[in-house]
Amino acid sequence: MLEKLFKLKANGTSARQEVIAGLTTFLAMAYIIFVNPSMLAIAGMDQGAVFVATCLAAAIGCFIMGFVANYPIALAPGMGLNAFFTFVVVGQMGYSWQTALGAVFLSGLCFLLLSVIKVREWIVNAIPMSLRLGIAAGIGLFLAFIGLQSAGIIVDNPATLVSLGDVTRFESIMAMLSFLLVITLVHFRLKAAVLISILAVTVLALVFGKQEFTGIMSPPPSIMPTLMQMDLAGAMEVGMLSVVFAFLFVDLFDTSGTLIAVAQRGNMLDDQGKLPRLSKALFADSSATIAGAMLGTSTTTSYVESTAGVASGGRTGLTAVVVGLLFCACLLFSPLAGMVPAYATTGALLYVAILMMSGLVGVDWEDLTEAAPVVLTTLVMLLSYSISHGIAVGFISYAALKLMTGRFRALNPAVAVLAIAFILKYAFL
């Protein structure tokens, strides 16, 4: 049955090899079952329900990717977009988390439509590489800032806006320990580095009496507080269009980059450097986002940690299916997830930030019309506390600089249209 479903022999693999690869991928990305519920709980969502939604959305995405697309690529609620959901859409813009879920649902539908009518490639190719790299780096900085804030390392200051907090506090010390532990374990190529760091700091918090032990396993919490709670009417308001676009835009490029990165690592690209069955892989991603919004979590996306499983020999969808089964098994560990303090996830946020900012090496720093929009994108995204504002400023500055320097041919029409749309948004909305 496995041979018929996944074509193991044709892909030069075995069931044992695929199971090992699935376990490796899961250990590399399992931190999300702790980070995502704690982050969305800040938005007012029920943490237990979000825990269940996170596990189920990840499992659904992995199953579709495995059975339909037959790729060893795992999915789960994405880092960055969950922060945008909580701190910008709900915290800064003042929308309810139900409306934010509606925006996630609509972005998933748009993603699915773009995949079906095959214009995704045109959109991706139309956006300059420098802007893509700048957006990824900006989200990385945004995540790092959130992590430092949650640990009390960075605090507000009426004179300078922000300043260094009391780094001698237990929470701050544990946060920095979690970061140092992650980097050390990654240096020694330990697949579960992030997960081990989170659990180690949680254990220390229990030992020092900062957290209360509530158990390890129990029946899954009720998902009813978040199930089908999305407010679609509110998400369709004019003011929410930029939010839907931001969810769609970031997921679109994050998914595209992840698919290509994992495929290159596993030698899965064809002779033209393209990914076979791309439409099926995109269908899995967009379907998981739609399902996740219905269950009660932010955007679900493909995980670059899948490269860990591919490096361990994963070549087919059986790897993704194994990851999905492991996420289902995690439903029994909700008490453990509830004990994880916010500062225990700081190391994970900073590590993900490092990975996302590493792409800046690909920017042409000699060409200021390319480099300047990248810097503006990252800075505005961080300092305005908004992914969407960073994206908007990046497009506007890119188009303006190309026009002002007479490099009209280097300006793609799609970028110009988006820049004008953002200008109109700021002028009239």
RAQUI-V603351 format. One record per residue. RES is the residue in one small letter. PSI is psi as a letter, one per 40 degrees, with the letter a starting at -180 (none if undefined). NEAR is the number of other C-alpha atoms within 10 Angstrom. Layout:
<<RES:PSI:NEAR> <RES:PSI:NEAR>>
This chain:
<<m:d:6> <l:d:10> <e:d:12> <k:d:8> <l:d:14> <f:e:23> <k:f:18> <l:d:19> <k:d:11> <a:d:11> <n:e:12> <g:f:12> <t:a:16> <s:i:19> <a:d:17> <r:d:12> <q:d:18> <e:d:26> <v:d:21> <i:d:17> <a:d:29> <g:d:32> <l:d:21> <t:d:26> <t:d:31> <f:d:28> <l:d:22> <a:d:24> <m:e:23> <a:e:21> <y:d:21> <i:d:22> <i:e:25> <f:d:25> <v:d:24> <n:d:25> <p:d:24> <s:d:24> <m:d:23> <l:d:24> <a:d:17> <i:d:15> <a:e:23> <g:e:14> <m:i:21> <d:h:20> <q:d:25> <g:d:22> <a:d:23> <v:d:30> <f:d:32> <v:d:29> <a:d:30> <t:d:27> <c:d:25> <l:d:25> <a:d:33> <a:d:31> <a:d:26> <i:d:26> <g:d:31> <c:d:34> <f:d:26> <i:d:25> <m:d:32> <g:d:27> <f:d:18> <v:d:17> <a:d:23> <n:f:24> <y:i:30> <p:f:30> <i:h:34> <a:i:33> <l:i:31> <a:i:32> <p:h:28> <g:i:22> <m:i:24> <g:d:26> <l:d:23> <n:d:23> <a:d:25> <f:d:25> <f:d:27> <t:d:25> <f:d:20> <v:c:21> <v:d:23> <v:d:21> <g:d:16> <q:d:14> <m:e:14> <g:e:10> <y:i:18> <s:i:20> <w:d:26> <q:d:23> <t:d:22> <a:d:28> <l:d:29> <g:d:28> <a:d:34> <v:d:33> <f:d:31> <l:d:23> <s:d:27> <g:d:29> <l:d:17> <c:d:17> <f:d:24> <l:d:22> <l:d:15> <l:d:20> <s:d:20> <v:d:14> <i:e:9> <k:f:12> <v:e:11> <r:d:20> <e:d:11> <w:d:11> <i:d:15> <v:d:16> <n:d:11> <a:d:14> <i:h:17> <p:i:16> <m:d:16> <s:d:22> <l:d:23> <r:d:23> <l:d:22> <g:d:31> <i:d:31> <a:d:26> <a:d:27> <g:d:30> <i:d:29> <g:d:27> <l:d:25> <f:d:27> <l:d:28> <a:d:23> <f:d:20> <i:d:21> <g:d:24> <l:d:22> <q:d:20> <s:d:21> <a:e:26> <g:e:21> <i:d:22> <i:h:19> <v:i:15> <d:i:13> <n:h:11> <p:d:7> <a:d:7> <t:e:7> <l:d:8> <v:i:12> <s:i:13> <l:h:13> <g:a:17> <d:g:15> <v:e:16> <t:e:10> <r:i:13> <f:d:15> <e:d:22> <s:d:23> <i:d:16> <m:d:24> <a:d:31> <m:d:20> <l:d:18> <s:d:28> <f:d:22> <l:d:16> <l:d:21> <v:d:23> <i:d:18> <t:d:14> <l:d:16> <v:d:15> <h:d:10> <f:e:9> <r:f:11> <l:h:15> <k:d:20> <a:f:20> <a:d:22> <v:d:29> <l:d:21> <i:d:20> <s:d:27> <i:d:27> <l:d:20> <a:d:17> <v:d:23> <t:d:25> <v:d:18> <l:d:14> <a:d:22> <l:d:15> <v:d:12> <f:e:10> <g:e:10> <k:e:14> <q:i:15> <e:h:12> <f:h:16> <t:e:12> <g:i:13> <i:d:13> <m:i:14> <s:i:13> <p:i:10> <p:i:16> <p:i:18> <s:h:15> <i:e:18> <m:d:15> <p:d:15> <t:e:24> <l:h:17> <m:f:17> <q:e:17> <m:i:24> <d:g:17> <l:d:17> <a:d:10> <g:d:18> <a:e:24> <m:e:15> <e:i:11> <v:d:11> <g:e:13> <m:e:19> <l:d:15> <s:d:17> <v:d:24> <v:d:22> <f:d:17> <a:d:24> <f:d:25> <l:d:23> <f:d:18> <v:d:21> <d:d:25> <l:d:23> <f:d:19> <d:d:19> <t:d:22> <s:d:18> <g:d:17> <t:d:19> <l:d:22> <i:d:18> <a:d:15> <v:d:25> <a:d:24> <q:d:17> <r:d:14> <g:e:18> <n:f:13> <m:e:17> <l:i:15> <d:a:11> <d:d:7> <q:e:6> <g:e:12> <k:i:13> <l:h:17> <p:i:14> <r:f:13> <l:d:16> <s:d:18> <k:d:19> <a:d:26> <l:d:25> <f:d:24> <a:d:26> <d:d:29> <s:d:31> <s:d:24> <a:d:31> <t:d:34> <i:d:26> <a:d:22> <g:d:31> <a:d:31> <m:d:21> <l:d:25> <g:f:32> <t:i:37> <s:a:36> <t:h:32> <t:h:32> <t:i:28> <s:i:30> <y:h:23> <v:e:22> <e:e:21> <s:d:31> <t:d:26> <a:d:23> <g:d:31> <v:d:26> <a:d:15> <s:e:19> <g:e:23> <g:h:32> <r:e:30> <t:i:29> <g:e:28> <l:d:32> <t:d:36> <a:d:35> <v:d:28> <v:d:25> <v:d:33> <g:d:29> <l:d:20> <l:d:19> <f:d:24> <c:d:18> <a:d:12> <c:e:20> <l:d:22> <l:e:16> <f:f:19> <s:d:24> <p:d:19> <l:d:18> <a:d:25> <g:e:19> <m:e:21> <v:h:21> <p:i:22> <a:d:19> <y:e:30> <a:e:31> <t:e:32> <t:d:30> <g:d:27> <a:d:29> <l:d:25> <l:d:27> <y:d:21> <v:d:19> <a:d:24> <i:d:16> <l:d:13> <m:d:21> <m:e:19> <s:d:13> <g:e:15> <l:e:19> <v:e:9> <g:e:11> <v:h:17> <d:g:13> <w:e:14> <e:d:8> <d:h:9> <l:d:11> <t:e:21> <e:d:21> <a:d:18> <a:d:18> <p:d:26> <v:d:31> <v:d:19> <l:d:21> <t:d:31> <t:d:27> <l:d:20> <v:d:21> <m:d:27> <l:d:23> <l:d:14> <s:e:14> <y:f:20> <s:h:22> <i:d:29> <s:d:26> <h:d:20> <g:d:27> <i:d:27> <a:d:24> <v:d:22> <g:d:28> <f:d:26> <i:d:21> <s:d:19> <y:d:26> <a:d:25> <a:d:17> <l:d:18> <k:d:18> <l:d:16> <m:d:10> <t:e:9> <g:e:11> <r:g:12> <f:d:13> <r:d:9> <a:e:11> <l:h:19> <n:h:15> <p:d:14> <a:d:14> <v:d:18> <a:d:18> <v:d:14> <l:d:15> <a:d:22> <i:d:15> <a:d:16> <f:d:20> <i:d:16> <l:d:11> <k:d:15> <y:d:10> <a:d:8> <f:e:6> <l:none:9>>
